[in-house]
Amino acid sequence: MRMTIPVAKVLAALLTDREAPRYGLDLMRLTGLASGTLYPVLHRLQAAGWLAADWEEVDPVAAGRPARRYYRLTAEGVRAARLALAELRALASDGPTPRGGAAPTGAPAW
């Protein structure tokens, strides 16, 4: 899996509360990503086996909205996401020191 900033944002959002069902609009709000960026990331994660997706069982008329597709990390996805984000944080903390200052501290805000 190629780790990009959008992928890292989606993984971090999904890891914040692994038990919470997440749907597209929810993930867009959490990550700040537009749908044209989010959905290709979700498809890539699903193709890699890191993400499972299921349609909500709801009557759209009674709910007053279309059924949502809920996404959750698989066990492999949780393991891989934690490892990938830890590697990114390590790289960020080992990055170049800004001119005239100390290296930045803390984890990046994905």
C-alpha positions in Angstrom: 0.0 0.0 0.0 1.4 3.4 -1.0 1.2 5.6 2.0 0.0 9.1 1.1 -1.3 11.8 3.3 -4.9 11.1 2.3 -4.4 7.4 3.1 -2.8 8.3 6.4 -5.7 10.6 7.3 -8.3 7.9 6.5 -6.4 5.2 8.5 -6.0 7.6 11.5 -9.7 8.4 11.4 -10.7 4.8 11.3 -8.3 3.9 14.2 -9.7 6.7 16.5 -12.7 4.5 17.4 -12.4 1.1 15.8 -15.8 0.1 16.9 -17.6 3.1 15.5 -19.2 2.5 12.1 -17.9 5.1 9.6 -19.6 6.1 6.4 -18.4 8.4 3.6 -19.7 11.7 4.8 -18.5 11.0 8.3 -15.0 10.2 7.0 -15.0 13.3 4.9 -15.7 15.4 8.0 -13.1 13.6 10.1 -10.3 13.8 7.5 -11.1 17.0 5.6 -10.9 15.1 2.3 -13.2 15.7 -0.6 -15.2 12.7 -1.9 -13.1 12.6 -5.1 -10.1 11.9 -2.9 -11.7 9.8 -0.1 -13.5 7.2 -2.2 -10.5 6.1 -4.2 -8.6 5.7 -1.0 -11.4 3.6 0.5 -11.4 1.4 -2.6 -7.6 0.9 -2.5 -7.8 0.0 1.2 -10.6 -2.4 0.5 -8.7 -4.0 -2.4 -5.7 -4.4 -0.1 -7.8 -6.3 2.4 -7.4 -3.6 5.0 -11.0 -2.4 4.9 -14.4 -4.1 5.0 -17.5 -2.4 3.7 -21.2 -3.2 4.3 -24.4 -1.6 3.3 -26.7 -0.4 6.1 -30.0 -2.2 6.3 -32.4 0.6 6.4 -35.6 1.6 4.6 -34.6 4.8 2.7 -38.2 6.0 2.8 -38.6 5.5 6.5 -35.1 6.9 7.2 -35.5 9.9 4.9 -32.1 9.2 3.3 -30.3 6.6 1.2 -28.7 3.6 2.8 -25.1 4.3 4.0 -22.1 2.1 3.2 -20.2 1.6 6.5 -16.5 1.0 6.5 -14.3 -0.6 9.2 -10.7 -1.8 9.4 -10.2 -5.6 9.2 -7.8 -7.2 11.7 -5.1 -7.1 9.1 -6.0 -3.4 8.4 -5.7 -2.5 12.1 -2.3 -4.1 12.3 -1.1 -2.6 9.0 -2.5 0.8 9.8 -0.9 1.0 13.2 2.5 0.0 11.7 2.2 2.4 8.8 1.3 5.3 10.9 4.0 4.5 13.5 6.6 4.5 10.6 5.3 7.8 9.3 5.6 9.4 12.8 9.1 8.0 13.1 10.0 9.5 9.7 8.5 12.8 10.6 10.4 13.0 13.9 13.7 12.1 12.1 13.1 14.7 9.4 15.3 17.6 8.6 15.8 20.2 11.3 14.4 23.6 10.5 16.9 26.4 9.9 18.0 27.9 13.1 15.8 25.8 15.3 15.4 22.4 16.9 13.7 19.5 15.3 9.9 19.6 15.7 8.5 17.5 18.5 5.2 15.5 18.8 3.3 13.4 16.3 2.1 15.0 13.1 -1.6 15.8 13.0 -2.9 13.4 10.4 
